[in-house]
Amino acid sequence: MSLEPPPYLRPNLAIAERVSDLLGRMTLGEKLDQLHQCGVGDTNPNNLAQRLDQFQPTYGSYIVGGPWRTLLETRNVLQQRAVEESRLGIPALFGADVIHGYRTIAPIPLAQACSWNPELVRRLCAMAGAEARAHGIDWTFAPMVDHCVDARWGRIAETFGESPHASSVFAVASIQGYQENPAAPIAACLKHYVGYGASEGGRDYVSTDISWQKLWEMHLPPFEAGVRAGAYTVMSAFNDLSGIPTSAHPYTLTEILRQRWHFAGPVVSDWASVAQLIHQGFAAHGAEAAQKALNAGVDIDMADGLFREHIKQLIERGLVSLQRVDEATGRVLWLKFKLGLFERPYTKANALTAPSTPPPENLRLTEEAAARSLVLLKNNGALPLAANVKRIALLGPVADRGGPLLGSWAQQGDPAETETLAAALRSRLGSDVTLIVAPGCGIDDYDPSGIEQAQEATHAADLIIVCLGEDQHMNGENASRSTLRPAGRQTQVLDVALATNKPVILVLVAGRPLEIDAVEHQLAAVVAAWCGGSRGAAAIADALLGRLNPSGRLAVTWPRTAGQIPLYHNMRPKARLADEGNYRDSLTTPLYEFGHGLSYTTFQMGPIQLSATTLSPRERLIAEVAVTNTGPRDGIETVLWFIRDVAAGITRPLKELKHFEQALIGAGQTLAFRFVIEPKRDLTFPDDSGRPQLEPGEFILFAGGERVSFHLTA
Ligand code: GLC
C-alpha cells in the first residue's frame, strides 16, 4: 500500500501529469459535474440564482454573490463539502463579476480607458483582485473587452472604448493586474467572446451581423492580445454571430481560439447562454443545446445545468465524445491546479476581510483613477471656479447621490457610504461660499414637483452647476436605451439653469456619452465624469475647484444624437468627398471626437519628425513630436498616434490608433514623444480569415493636428 499521495495530489509534479492522473480516476458523472457552474446568492439582477441547499460537493464551480460579510464563510463551507465529502476531494472554483472593483469601486472601464494609463488599470485590477480574493473569489469574469460603437447599448460602460488597439492594451493590463498579483492572484476571464458589442440597435441579447473582415479587424484583437498575455479563461457570449450563436460557434471557439491562438484554459458560457440557444432557434431542446455548445468548444456551462442533464445520454447516442468531455474537464482541472486550489482550497481571512469600509489606500487609488478618467469636454474659462464665485447652485438628480457614481456591476460598493458631489463640494468650499443644492427632478421619472425649487435655487446664484446622468441600473447589462438624452426631466432642469443666463457648468455622471447637442453651445463648461467609483465625487470637486488639472481624453466618439450611430473614428472612407452623403438635417461630425479632452493648461505640438520617409518591411521608422506646455500649470498630456493605409487590397479605416504615450509636462517645458513604427505590427491588416497582410504603398501618420506621409517599399 503506497504511503505516497496519488500523483494528482503531488504539487511537485507538472500540471499536465496531475490532470492526466486525476482524469483517469474520475467517473463520467464526476467529470460532468466539473463542467457545471452553479449560481450562489444574488449574482446579477438580470439572472436568478439557485438556493444553497441544491449544491453537490462534486460541482466544479460556483458564481457567487450576496453581501461581502458572508461571502467568505459561504465559500469555505461549500469548499469544505467539495474537498471532504467528494470521493476525489476536487476543490471547487468560485467566480464573480469583479468588473471595476470589489469592495472599493473603481471608475467603470470606459472611464478607465479615458485615463490612457495602462499601469493605472493594472493597479486597479490588482487592488480589486486582492479584495475579491480575500472574500474567497478565485476567478473574476473580467476584463470585458467587447468592441462597441453604439452608446445605446448599456454595456458600452464596461468596454475600454472603440479602439481595438486601446482595448488590447487595457485587456493585457487587466490580466496582469488580476493574475500576476503575487499576494492574491485570481483568474481573469476575457469576455464576451465574441462580437456581443455589435448588438443590433443597441438592444441587448440580440443578434449581431458582423463581417469576417470586421470581426478580425475590430472585435478579435483584444481577445487575441489577452490570450497571448496569458488569460486563464474566456467567456462565450449571448449574441448570435451572423446566424451562429457565439456559445456554439465552432469557428470562433475552436478554430480561432484553440487552433490559431492555442488557448489552453477553459471557456465558460455566459449565464444560461447554452439554454438560450433554444430561444435563438439554434437548438430544438436542451439536449441539442448542450450537444452544440460542448462540441463547438464551451467547456463550462454557467447556471442552466444542461451539460449535467444531457451529456451522458449524448455520449451514449454517439453525439458527444468522451474525448471531448475529458478535454473540457482537463481544462477545468488545469485551472484549479494553476490557482493552487488543491494545496490551498480555503481562503483565510486577512486584513482585507475585516474592514467595514473600503481600505484607505484603495480609496486613494480609485480617487487617482477617477481624477485621471475625468474628461473636460468644454471650458470657456468658467473652470476652474474663480475665487469670486461666492454663491453656487448645484442642481440635478445626481448631485447628491452616491449610487450613480458607483455605476453598474458595483459588487460590494455601498451607495450609502459613497460621497456625493454635494458633500465633496461642501467639504472643499470656504465658509464664505454658499452652496444651494436642489435636485430639481428624479433621475428617471417625470415628477415635476422639484422644478420650482430648482428655479428658486438659481435666483441667488453667481454660477450654476448641473449634475445629470444615470443611476446604477441604467447602464451595464440589460440597460439599452433608444435615445442618449438624459432621462426623465433632467433636460428640463438644465433648461431652468440656462434660462438664468448665468454661467452653467454641466457635469455628466453616466456609463455612456449623453446627448447634449441642443444646448452645448449655451454651456460654459462640460465635464464627463462617467461613473467615477467610490471617490468619483472627490475627483469632480477637485477638478471644478482646480485642485487637479483634468487630463482624460475620450476613448469613445461622443455623438450629437443617437441618430448618428454608428459613428466612430476608425470608419472607412466614404465614396464621395467633402459634404456629399452627409446628413441633410444635421451635422455629421460628432459633438466630441475620439481622443478629445481639454486641460487647464495648453499644449503645443510641433511637426512630426521621421527618421526616414521610406522604409522596407524589415526596417523600423522612428517618429517623434515635441510637445510644449505653453500654459500656466503642469499638465499630463497623451499623444495618440494614428496610421492610415492610403490604398490597399481592401479599403482601410480613415485612421487607426496604433500607439499612445502619456507624460507629465511642466509649465513651459517641452517633451519629445516617440513612436517606433514596425511594419509587421503597425502597418499590416488582417484579411477576412485573420491572415496579416502587408502591402507596399503610402501611409499617413497622425498625431494631434499633425500629419506626415511615408512609403513602405515591397
Ligand atoms: C451576465 C453577463 C456576464 C456575467 C455573467 C455572470 O449575464 O452577461 O457579463 O459575467 O452573466 O453574472
Residues whose N, C-alpha, C, O or C-beta is under 5 A from the ligand:
A	BS01	GLC	T43 N44 D97 F141 D270 W271
